[in-house]
Amino acid sequence: MIKIVSICGSLRRNSFNKKLLEAIEQESKGKWDMTLAAIDNLPLFNEDLEMGGDPEEVTVFKKKLADADAILIVTPEYNSGIPGGLKNALDWASRPVKSSAFSNRPVAIAGATPGSAGTALSQMQLRQILVAMNANVLSGPKVLVGEVHKKLEADTKQINDLRTLDHLQSFIHSFTDFVEMYKKAE
């Protein structure tokens, strides 16, 4: 089983992206062992803090990333980009550069939004950041869940749109193959 650490870029308790992450976790049962690396308790990145050694929350966050075979980032789109909390987490994870938690690691991106275009712009920005961090980002299939509010079951608020769930299966299969390729190269 592949160990995946996930990062949810939304800090909102009942966010659409947390629902997407739950759907991915459900659809990947038997293939992935998923663990969440929370970002809501990370201090704002500041080199002055870093000079004294990483704060405990940052150390725990980086260890979760390092212990996994791969990383999955689920992000909303705010003002055509990624949320500040996610950027902050990536800044912490990228340090020190020579031992970045993302360097040479397989990473996948997904996102959900009520907008019709999905999270295309935030994912494009996130890909740019991850390339700068020397991460190996899965090129496709992309998971850009638009109009997510229309794809939720009324009572449970879980994603129940069959087309979306089928697409998640394709995504999970592709990322599994991508990660296995890296594991064989080790």
N, CA and C atoms as a LAMMPS dump frame, in Angstrom:
ITEM: TIMESTEP
0
ITEM: NUMBER OF ATOMS
558
ITEM: BOX BOUNDS ff ff ff
-5.0000000000000000e+02 5.0000000000000000e+02
-5.0000000000000000e+02 5.0000000000000000e+02
-5.0000000000000000e+02 5.0000000000000000e+02
ITEM: ATOMS id mol type element x y z
1 1 1 N 0.844 -1.177 0
2 1 2 C 0 0 0
3 1 3 C 0.893 1.245 0
4 2 1 N 0.484 2.25 -0.747
5 2 2 C 1.248 3.486 -0.871
6 2 3 C 0.863 4.441 0.251
7 3 1 N 1.884 5.028 0.884
8 3 2 C 1.647 6.002 1.956
9 3 3 C 1.593 7.396 1.34
10 4 1 N 0.4 7.994 1.411
11 4 2 C 0.178 9.331 0.863
12 4 3 C -0.086 10.282 2.012
13 5 1 N 0.624 11.394 2.028
14 5 2 C 0.299 12.456 2.97
15 5 3 C -0.45 13.514 2.178
16 6 1 N -1.555 13.973 2.74
17 6 2 C -2.361 14.978 2.049
18 6 3 C -2.275 16.31 2.783
19 7 1 N -2.407 17.362 1.98
20 7 2 C -2.461 18.722 2.509
21 7 3 C -3.715 19.343 1.924
22 8 1 N -4.562 19.868 2.778
23 8 2 C -5.753 20.575 2.317
24 8 3 C -5.488 22.068 2.453
25 9 1 N -5.539 22.768 1.339
26 9 2 C -5.257 24.202 1.331
27 9 3 C -6.338 25.056 1.953
28 10 1 N -7.514 24.495 2.17
29 10 2 C -8.595 25.24 2.796
30 10 3 C -8.564 25.017 4.303
31 11 1 N -8.721 26.095 5.036
32 11 2 C -8.743 25.998 6.496
33 11 3 C -10.165 25.887 7.041
34 12 1 N -11.15 26.099 6.196
35 12 2 C -12.557 26.064 6.622
36 12 3 C -12.964 24.648 7.01
37 13 1 N -13.631 24.504 8.139
38 13 2 C -13.993 23.193 8.691
39 13 3 C -14.757 22.313 7.697
40 14 1 N -15.772 22.852 7.046
41 14 2 C -16.586 22.069 6.124
42 14 3 C -16.358 22.481 4.67
43 15 1 N -15.134 22.682 4.31
44 15 2 C -14.821 23.176 2.97
45 15 3 C -15.112 22.127 1.894
46 16 1 N -15.357 22.611 0.705
47 16 2 C -15.557 21.728 -0.436
48 16 3 C -14.304 20.888 -0.702
49 17 1 N -13.134 21.461 -0.447
50 17 2 C -11.898 20.727 -0.697
51 17 3 C -11.672 19.625 0.321
52 18 1 N -12.165 19.806 1.528
53 18 2 C -12.114 18.708 2.501
54 18 3 C -13.063 17.594 2.064
55 19 1 N -14.191 17.958 1.468
56 19 2 C -15.119 16.952 0.928
57 19 3 C -14.471 16.204 -0.233
58 20 1 N -13.745 16.93 -1.083
59 20 2 C -13.03 16.282 -2.182
60 20 3 C -11.957 15.35 -1.639
61 21 1 N -11.232 15.781 -0.637
62 21 2 C -10.205 14.941 -0.023
63 21 3 C -10.816 13.683 0.58
64 22 1 N -11.972 13.814 1.221
65 22 2 C -12.673 12.644 1.768
66 22 3 C -13.078 11.684 0.651
67 23 1 N -13.534 12.221 -0.461
68 23 2 C -13.921 11.372 -1.599
69 23 3 C -12.712 10.646 -2.172
70 24 1 N -11.595 11.331 -2.282
71 24 2 C -10.369 10.692 -2.785
72 24 3 C -9.931 9.589 -1.824
73 25 1 N -9.989 9.873 -0.535
74 25 2 C -9.608 8.863 0.457
75 25 3 C -10.516 7.635 0.364
76 26 1 N -11.8 7.86 0.221
77 26 2 C -12.759 6.758 0.112
78 26 3 C -12.507 5.948 -1.159
79 27 1 N -12.303 6.634 -2.268
80 27 2 C -12.105 5.963 -3.557
81 27 3 C -10.757 5.23 -3.63
82 28 1 N -9.789 5.64 -2.813
83 28 2 C -8.451 5.032 -2.86
84 28 3 C -8.26 3.898 -1.852
85 29 1 N -9.307 3.561 -1.099
86 29 2 C -9.192 2.485 -0.092
87 29 3 C -8.639 1.224 -0.74
88 30 1 N -7.682 0.607 -0.058
89 30 2 C -7.054 -0.603 -0.562
90 30 3 C -5.818 -0.321 -1.404
91 31 1 N -5.652 0.915 -1.847
92 31 2 C -4.483 1.303 -2.648
93 31 3 C -3.582 2.264 -1.889
94 32 1 N -4.217 3.182 -1.177
95 32 2 C -3.471 4.219 -0.468
96 32 3 C -3.765 4.17 1.019
97 33 1 N -2.729 4.457 1.797
98 33 2 C -2.856 4.712 3.229
99 33 3 C -2.633 6.208 3.381
100 34 1 N -3.717 6.965 3.625
101 34 2 C -3.636 8.424 3.644
102 34 3 C -3.57 8.989 5.056
103 35 1 N -2.741 10.024 5.199
104 35 2 C -2.595 10.77 6.438
105 35 3 C -2.658 12.249 6.097
106 36 1 N -3.347 13.021 6.895
107 36 2 C -3.444 14.462 6.676
108 36 3 C -2.323 15.179 7.409
109 37 1 N -1.673 16.094 6.726
110 37 2 C -0.699 16.991 7.352
111 37 3 C -1.386 18.346 7.468
112 38 1 N -1.86 18.651 8.654
113 38 2 C -2.612 19.892 8.88
114 38 3 C -1.699 21.104 8.741
115 39 1 N -2.257 22.181 8.209
116 39 2 C -1.477 23.41 8.028
117 39 3 C -2.031 24.573 8.848
118 40 1 N -3.154 24.381 9.51
119 40 2 C -3.815 25.49 10.195
120 40 3 C -3.1 25.962 11.458
121 41 1 N -2.163 25.187 11.952
122 41 2 C -1.466 25.599 13.174
123 41 3 C -0.028 26.052 12.909
124 42 1 N 0.365 26.16 11.643
125 42 2 C 1.735 26.585 11.325
126 42 3 C 1.872 28.092 11.497
127 43 1 N 2.951 28.541 12.144
128 43 2 C 3.163 29.989 12.24
129 43 3 C 3.509 30.543 10.854
130 44 1 N 3.354 31.845 10.683
131 44 2 C 3.761 32.452 9.427
132 44 3 C 5.262 32.259 9.241
133 45 1 N 5.651 31.898 8.018
134 45 2 C 7.071 31.683 7.759
135 45 3 C 7.831 32.977 8.017
136 46 1 N 8.941 32.82 8.74
137 46 2 C 9.78 33.952 9.087
138 46 3 C 11.179 33.393 9.318
139 47 1 N 12.15 33.897 8.574
140 47 2 C 13.516 33.382 8.723
141 47 3 C 14.065 33.587 10.131
142 48 1 N 13.578 34.597 10.838
143 48 2 C 14.022 34.79 12.218
144 48 3 C 13.602 33.606 13.08
145 49 1 N 12.368 33.112 12.881
146 49 2 C 11.915 31.915 13.604
147 49 3 C 12.751 30.707 13.195
148 50 1 N 12.985 30.581 11.922
149 50 2 C 13.727 29.439 11.386
150 50 3 C 15.159 29.389 11.93
151 51 1 N 15.768 30.544 12.113
152 51 2 C 17.157 30.589 12.597
153 51 3 C 17.299 29.966 13.981
154 52 1 N 16.248 30.027 14.773
155 52 2 C 16.266 29.422 16.1
156 52 3 C 15.885 27.951 16.072
157 53 1 N 15.7 27.391 14.877
158 53 2 C 15.233 26.012 14.73
159 53 3 C 13.744 26.031 14.446
160 54 1 N 13.298 25.079 13.67
161 54 2 C 11.888 25.03 13.308
162 54 3 C 11.008 24.927 14.551
163 55 1 N 9.918 25.695 14.579
164 55 2 C 8.947 25.506 15.658
165 55 3 C 8.41 24.07 15.636
166 56 1 N 7.941 23.587 16.766
167 56 2 C 7.478 22.202 16.908
168 56 3 C 6.43 21.832 15.854
169 57 1 N 5.47 22.728 15.589
170 57 2 C 4.422 22.444 14.603
171 57 3 C 5.02 22.211 13.214
172 58 1 N 6.051 22.968 12.892
173 58 2 C 6.715 22.839 11.593
174 58 3 C 7.478 21.519 11.525
175 59 1 N 8.144 21.152 12.601
176 59 2 C 8.874 19.885 12.653
177 59 3 C 7.934 18.709 12.437
178 60 1 N 6.788 18.724 13.104
179 60 2 C 5.792 17.653 12.953
180 60 3 C 5.284 17.613 11.513
181 61 1 N 4.982 18.772 10.94
182 61 2 C 4.5 18.878 9.562
183 61 3 C 5.529 18.285 8.59
184 62 1 N 6.774 18.697 8.708
185 62 2 C 7.827 18.211 7.8
186 62 3 C 8.047 16.712 7.954
187 63 1 N 7.936 16.19 9.178
188 63 2 C 8.126 14.755 9.398
189 63 3 C 7.033 13.955 8.704
190 64 1 N 5.788 14.432 8.777
191 64 2 C 4.699 13.743 8.078
192 64 3 C 4.978 13.692 6.584
193 65 1 N 5.459 14.78 6.035
194 65 2 C 5.778 14.807 4.604
195 65 3 C 6.906 13.824 4.288
196 66 1 N 7.93 13.817 5.111
197 66 2 C 9.094 12.964 4.86
198 66 3 C 8.77 11.482 4.999
199 67 1 N 7.822 11.13 5.851
200 67 2 C 7.488 9.73 6.104
201 67 3 C 6.613 9.1 5.025
202 68 1 N 6.103 9.899 4.111
203 68 2 C 5.187 9.389 3.082
204 68 3 C 5.934 9.056 1.791
205 69 1 N 5.286 8.222 0.975
206 69 2 C 5.829 7.915 -0.352
207 69 3 C 5.568 9.052 -1.325
208 70 1 N 4.493 9.794 -1.111
209 70 2 C 4.095 10.854 -2.028
210 70 3 C 3.197 11.846 -1.305
211 71 1 N 2.955 12.973 -1.982
212 71 2 C 2.177 14.06 -1.394
213 71 3 C 1.013 14.408 -2.319
214 72 1 N -0.161 14.586 -1.74
215 72 2 C -1.354 15.032 -2.451
216 72 3 C -1.774 16.376 -1.871
217 73 1 N -1.903 17.373 -2.738
218 73 2 C -2.351 18.696 -2.302
219 73 3 C -3.711 18.962 -2.927
220 74 1 N -4.678 19.284 -2.074
221 74 2 C -6.022 19.641 -2.526
222 74 3 C -6.199 21.12 -2.202
223 75 1 N -6.46 21.917 -3.237
224 75 2 C -6.499 23.357 -3.032
225 75 3 C -7.745 24.014 -3.59
226 76 1 N -8.277 24.983 -2.854
227 76 2 C -9.318 25.831 -3.424
228 76 3 C -8.666 26.894 -4.314
229 77 1 N -9.487 27.777 -4.835
230 77 2 C -8.97 28.902 -5.606
231 77 3 C -9.511 30.182 -5.005
232 78 1 N -8.611 31.021 -4.52
233 78 2 C -8.983 32.309 -3.94
234 78 3 C -8.348 33.399 -4.797
235 79 1 N -9.156 34.286 -5.344
236 79 2 C -8.629 35.391 -6.155
237 79 3 C -7.672 34.904 -7.237
238 80 1 N -8.042 33.834 -7.901
239 80 2 C -7.287 33.248 -9.018
240 80 3 C -5.964 32.624 -8.591
241 81 1 N -5.816 32.286 -7.317
242 81 2 C -4.574 31.683 -6.857
243 81 3 C -4.796 30.782 -5.657
244 82 1 N -3.674 30.35 -5.056
245 82 2 C -3.76 29.476 -3.888
246 82 3 C -3.955 30.299 -2.616
247 83 1 N -4.54 29.707 -1.597
248 83 2 C -4.728 30.419 -0.323
249 83 3 C -3.394 30.691 0.374
250 84 1 N -3.379 31.743 1.167
251 84 2 C -2.163 32.128 1.88
252 84 3 C -1.658 31.055 2.835
253 85 1 N -2.57 30.343 3.493
254 85 2 C -2.152 29.288 4.42
255 85 3 C -1.396 28.172 3.718
256 86 1 N -1.818 27.831 2.508
257 86 2 C -1.118 26.796 1.738
258 86 3 C 0.26 27.29 1.309
259 87 1 N 0.345 28.521 0.853
260 87 2 C 1.652 29.077 0.451
261 87 3 C 2.589 29.095 1.647
262 88 1 N 2.082 29.452 2.805
263 88 2 C 2.889 29.464 4.016
264 88 3 C 3.44 28.071 4.321
265 89 1 N 2.582 27.046 4.218
266 89 2 C 3.021 25.669 4.48
267 89 3 C 4.099 25.243 3.485
268 90 1 N 3.926 25.606 2.228
269 90 2 C 4.924 25.257 1.213
270 90 3 C 6.243 25.966 1.482
271 91 1 N 6.179 27.209 1.93
272 91 2 C 7.417 27.927 2.26
273 91 3 C 8.169 27.23 3.382
274 92 1 N 7.464 26.799 4.43
275 92 2 C 8.122 26.053 5.508
276 92 3 C 8.699 24.741 4.979
277 93 1 N 7.921 24.01 4.188
278 93 2 C 8.354 22.698 3.707
279 93 3 C 9.539 22.789 2.753
280 94 1 N 9.728 23.923 2.13
281 94 2 C 10.809 24.076 1.151
282 94 3 C 12.162 24.342 1.793
283 95 1 N 12.178 24.487 3.101
284 95 2 C 13.416 24.867 3.786
285 95 3 C 13.959 23.736 4.64
286 96 1 N 15.254 23.585 4.785
287 96 2 C 16.276 24.192 3.936
288 96 3 C 16.215 23.587 2.53
289 97 1 N 16.636 24.363 1.564
290 97 2 C 16.493 23.99 0.152
291 97 3 C 17.094 22.618 -0.142
292 98 1 N 18.258 22.321 0.406
293 98 2 C 18.939 21.05 0.097
294 98 3 C 18.221 19.828 0.661
295 99 1 N 17.358 20.032 1.641
296 99 2 C 16.626 18.898 2.201
297 99 3 C 15.121 19.166 2.238
298 100 1 N 14.646 19.894 1.241
299 100 2 C 13.223 20.218 1.151
300 100 3 C 12.391 18.945 1.156
301 101 1 N 11.273 18.991 1.85
302 101 2 C 10.36 17.844 1.918
303 101 3 C 9.73 17.528 0.566
304 102 1 N 9.823 18.432 -0.389
305 102 2 C 9.227 18.231 -1.711
306 102 3 C 10.252 17.865 -2.781
307 103 1 N 11.523 18.058 -2.511
308 103 2 C 12.545 17.838 -3.53
309 103 3 C 12.556 16.396 -4.023
310 104 1 N 12.372 16.229 -5.326
311 104 2 C 12.38 14.915 -5.985
312 104 3 C 11.272 13.988 -5.496
313 105 1 N 10.197 14.529 -5.007
314 105 2 C 9.089 13.728 -4.493
315 105 3 C 7.919 13.755 -5.47
316 106 1 N 7.2 12.648 -5.622
317 106 2 C 5.989 12.66 -6.437
318 106 3 C 4.863 13.407 -5.717
319 107 1 N 4.225 14.309 -6.461
320 107 2 C 3.167 15.151 -5.91
321 107 3 C 2.004 15.174 -6.892
322 108 1 N 0.791 15.132 -6.365
323 108 2 C -0.413 15.285 -7.183
324 108 3 C -1.221 16.445 -6.624
325 109 1 N -2.008 17.054 -7.514
326 109 2 C -2.815 18.218 -7.16
327 109 3 C -4.267 17.944 -7.534
328 110 1 N -5.174 18.41 -6.696
329 110 2 C -6.6 18.34 -6.984
330 110 3 C -7.241 19.577 -6.368
331 111 1 N -8.453 19.888 -6.805
332 111 2 C -9.137 21.036 -6.227
333 111 3 C -10.596 21.091 -6.611
334 112 1 N -11.369 21.765 -5.768
335 112 2 C -12.809 21.906 -5.989
336 112 3 C -13.228 23.333 -5.672
337 113 1 N -14.233 23.798 -6.412
338 113 2 C -14.749 25.142 -6.218
339 113 3 C -16.174 25.23 -6.732
340 114 1 N -16.964 26.151 -6.21
341 114 2 C -18.303 26.346 -6.757
342 114 3 C -18.274 26.953 -8.166
343 115 1 N -17.176 27.59 -8.54
344 115 2 C -17.055 28.192 -9.867
345 115 3 C -17.049 27.147 -10.966
346 116 1 N -17.4 27.555 -12.17
347 116 2 C -17.525 26.594 -13.276
348 116 3 C -16.184 26.145 -13.848
349 117 1 N -15.121 26.922 -13.676
350 117 2 C -13.819 26.576 -14.264
351 117 3 C -12.973 25.68 -13.369
352 118 1 N -13.506 25.249 -12.264
353 118 2 C -12.703 24.431 -11.354
354 118 3 C -11.603 25.28 -10.745
355 119 1 N -10.533 24.656 -10.373
356 119 2 C -9.428 25.368 -9.726
357 119 3 C -8.233 25.468 -10.667
358 120 1 N -8.485 25.713 -11.935
359 120 2 C -7.427 25.729 -12.952
360 120 3 C -6.347 26.763 -12.658
361 121 1 N -6.739 27.959 -12.266
362 121 2 C -5.742 29.009 -12.039
363 121 3 C -4.914 28.748 -10.783
364 122 1 N -5.562 28.316 -9.703
365 122 2 C -4.784 28.026 -8.491
366 122 3 C -3.856 26.837 -8.718
367 123 1 N -4.323 25.846 -9.479
368 123 2 C -3.457 24.697 -9.747
369 123 3 C -2.275 25.086 -10.627
370 124 1 N -2.49 26.007 -11.552
371 124 2 C -1.387 26.47 -12.386
372 124 3 C -0.339 27.181 -11.516
373 125 1 N -0.8 28.017 -10.598
374 125 2 C 0.115 28.701 -9.692
375 125 3 C 0.839 27.699 -8.792
376 126 1 N 0.091 26.716 -8.284
377 126 2 C 0.685 25.705 -7.416
378 126 3 C 1.742 24.891 -8.156
379 127 1 N 1.468 24.532 -9.402
380 127 2 C 2.46 23.8 -10.202
381 127 3 C 3.747 24.611 -10.35
382 128 1 N 3.6 25.901 -10.582
383 128 2 C 4.767 26.769 -10.725
384 128 3 C 5.608 26.766 -9.445
385 129 1 N 4.943 26.862 -8.31
386 129 2 C 5.639 26.846 -7.021
387 129 3 C 6.331 25.501 -6.804
388 130 1 N 5.635 24.406 -7.098
389 130 2 C 6.197 23.071 -6.874
390 130 3 C 7.387 22.793 -7.79
391 131 1 N 7.349 23.287 -9.012
392 131 2 C 8.496 23.136 -9.918
393 131 3 C 9.701 23.866 -9.33
394 132 1 N 9.481 25.054 -8.774
395 132 2 C 10.57 25.8 -8.137
396 132 3 C 11.13 25.053 -6.933
397 133 1 N 10.286 24.204 -6.309
398 133 2 C 10.709 23.414 -5.152
399 133 3 C 11.298 22.071 -5.573
400 134 1 N 11.442 21.831 -6.882
401 134 2 C 12.016 20.606 -7.431
402 134 3 C 11.158 19.368 -7.17
403 135 1 N 9.831 19.57 -7.063
404 135 2 C 8.908 18.443 -6.896
405 135 3 C 8.595 17.849 -8.268
406 136 1 N 8.203 16.601 -8.277
407 136 2 C 7.806 15.915 -9.51
408 136 3 C 6.285 15.808 -9.514
409 137 1 N 5.644 16.685 -10.26
410 137 2 C 4.194 16.829 -10.226
411 137 3 C 3.553 15.986 -11.327
412 138 1 N 2.566 15.197 -10.935
413 138 2 C 1.782 14.413 -11.884
414 138 3 C 1.131 15.368 -12.876
415 139 1 N 1.323 15.105 -14.166
416 139 2 C 0.788 16.025 -15.175
417 139 3 C -0.698 15.801 -15.441
418 140 1 N -1.192 14.613 -15.234
419 140 2 C -2.607 14.381 -15.491
420 140 3 C -2.965 12.951 -15.137
421 141 1 N -4.225 12.667 -14.998
422 141 2 C -5.349 13.551 -15.258
423 141 3 C -5.508 14.6 -14.165
424 142 1 N -5.966 15.764 -14.585
425 142 2 C -6.177 16.859 -13.642
426 142 3 C -7.535 16.686 -12.955
427 143 1 N -7.577 17.065 -11.686
428 143 2 C -8.834 17.032 -10.929
429 143 3 C -9.218 18.477 -10.64
430 144 1 N -10.108 19.012 -11.497
431 144 2 C -10.576 20.396 -11.418
432 144 3 C -12.095 20.362 -11.241
433 145 1 N -12.542 20.125 -10.027
434 145 2 C -13.972 19.926 -9.793
435 145 3 C -14.673 21.281 -9.705
436 146 1 N -15.356 21.638 -10.773
437 146 2 C -16.142 22.861 -10.8
438 146 3 C -17.57 22.579 -10.359
439 147 1 N -18.258 23.644 -9.932
440 147 2 C -19.635 23.541 -9.461
441 147 3 C -19.812 22.402 -8.454
442 148 1 N -18.857 22.302 -7.556
443 148 2 C -18.834 21.198 -6.602
444 148 3 C -20.097 21.164 -5.734
445 149 1 N -20.661 22.309 -5.439
446 149 2 C -21.86 22.362 -4.597
447 149 3 C -23.032 21.598 -5.22
448 150 1 N -23.011 21.408 -6.535
449 150 2 C -24.057 20.658 -7.226
450 150 3 C -23.758 19.156 -7.248
451 151 1 N -22.598 18.767 -6.751
452 151 2 C -22.167 17.367 -6.806
453 151 3 C -22.152 16.714 -5.434
454 152 1 N -22.819 17.359 -4.481
455 152 2 C -22.865 16.853 -3.107
456 152 3 C -24.232 16.244 -2.816
457 153 1 N -24.226 15.15 -2.066
458 153 2 C -25.475 14.522 -1.612
459 153 3 C -26.108 15.458 -0.574
460 154 1 N -27.384 15.65 -0.659
461 154 2 C -28.085 16.641 0.169
462 154 3 C -27.906 16.427 1.67
463 155 1 N -28.031 15.206 2.154
464 155 2 C -27.975 14.957 3.596
465 155 3 C -26.546 14.876 4.136
466 156 1 N -25.697 14.104 3.491
467 156 2 C -24.347 13.869 4.012
468 156 3 C -23.331 14.908 3.567
469 157 1 N -23.656 15.652 2.508
470 157 2 C -22.734 16.631 1.922
471 157 3 C -21.466 15.981 1.379
472 158 1 N -21.553 14.713 1.031
473 158 2 C -20.443 13.995 0.421
474 158 3 C -20.604 14.04 -1.105
475 159 1 N -19.48 14.02 -1.822
476 159 2 C -19.535 14.014 -3.277
477 159 3 C -20.173 12.709 -3.732
478 160 1 N -21.229 12.826 -4.536
479 160 2 C -21.914 11.627 -5.023
480 160 3 C -22.11 11.64 -6.54
481 161 1 N -21.486 12.589 -7.231
482 161 2 C -21.589 12.689 -8.675
483 161 3 C -20.771 11.56 -9.319
484 162 1 N -21.442 10.66 -10.032
485 162 2 C -20.775 9.476 -10.585
486 162 3 C -19.659 9.829 -11.554
487 163 1 N -19.846 10.84 -12.364
488 163 2 C -18.792 11.237 -13.311
489 163 3 C -17.54 11.697 -12.554
490 164 1 N -17.739 12.484 -11.506
491 164 2 C -16.611 12.946 -10.69
492 164 3 C -15.92 11.766 -10.007
493 165 1 N -16.684 10.847 -9.441
494 165 2 C -16.108 9.687 -8.758
495 165 3 C -15.35 8.791 -9.744
496 166 1 N -15.867 8.622 -10.957
497 166 2 C -15.149 7.855 -11.984
498 166 3 C -13.834 8.53 -12.342
499 167 1 N -13.879 9.853 -12.454
500 167 2 C -12.652 10.597 -12.772
501 167 3 C -11.633 10.457 -11.639
502 168 1 N -12.106 10.449 -10.406
503 168 2 C -11.193 10.262 -9.27
504 168 3 C -10.523 8.896 -9.334
505 169 1 N -11.245 7.873 -9.781
506 169 2 C -10.645 6.539 -9.939
507 169 3 C -9.499 6.583 -10.951
508 170 1 N -9.701 7.27 -12.051
509 170 2 C -8.656 7.412 -13.068
510 170 3 C -7.445 8.158 -12.501
511 171 1 N -7.712 9.222 -11.746
512 171 2 C -6.665 10.005 -11.09
513 171 3 C -5.884 9.136 -10.104
514 172 1 N -6.579 8.388 -9.282
515 172 2 C -5.943 7.528 -8.275
516 172 3 C -5.077 6.467 -8.957
517 173 1 N -5.583 5.866 -10.007
518 173 2 C -4.82 4.861 -10.751
519 173 3 C -3.54 5.473 -11.332
520 174 1 N -3.657 6.644 -11.946
521 174 2 C -2.491 7.305 -12.551
522 174 3 C -1.465 7.701 -11.503
523 175 1 N -1.929 8.256 -10.38
524 175 2 C -0.973 8.673 -9.35
525 175 3 C -0.326 7.455 -8.692
526 176 1 N -1.071 6.384 -8.54
527 176 2 C -0.5 5.152 -7.992
528 176 3 C 0.642 4.667 -8.886
529 177 1 N 0.421 4.617 -10.179
530 177 2 C 1.47 4.217 -11.12
531 177 3 C 2.674 5.155 -11.057
532 178 1 N 2.402 6.447 -10.96
533 178 2 C 3.446 7.473 -10.889
534 178 3 C 4.32 7.263 -9.645
535 179 1 N 3.681 7.022 -8.517
536 179 2 C 4.413 6.818 -7.264
537 179 3 C 5.188 5.504 -7.313
538 180 1 N 4.583 4.451 -7.836
539 180 2 C 5.271 3.153 -7.945
540 180 3 C 6.545 3.277 -8.782
541 181 1 N 6.505 4.086 -9.816
542 181 2 C 7.682 4.317 -10.646
543 181 3 C 8.82 4.894 -9.802
544 182 1 N 8.505 5.829 -8.904
545 182 2 C 9.515 6.416 -8.044
546 182 3 C 10.018 5.424 -7.007
547 183 1 N 9.124 4.617 -6.488
548 183 2 C 9.524 3.627 -5.493
549 183 3 C 10.488 2.599 -6.097
550 184 1 N 10.269 2.209 -7.352
551 184 2 C 11.156 1.254 -8.019
552 184 3 C 12.542 1.839 -8.258
553 185 1 N 12.589 3.153 -8.467
554 185 2 C 13.869 3.824 -8.752
555 185 3 C 14.732 4.01 -7.506
556 186 1 N 14.141 3.852 -6.333
557 186 2 C 14.893 4.058 -5.077
558 186 3 C 15.94 3.002 -4.833
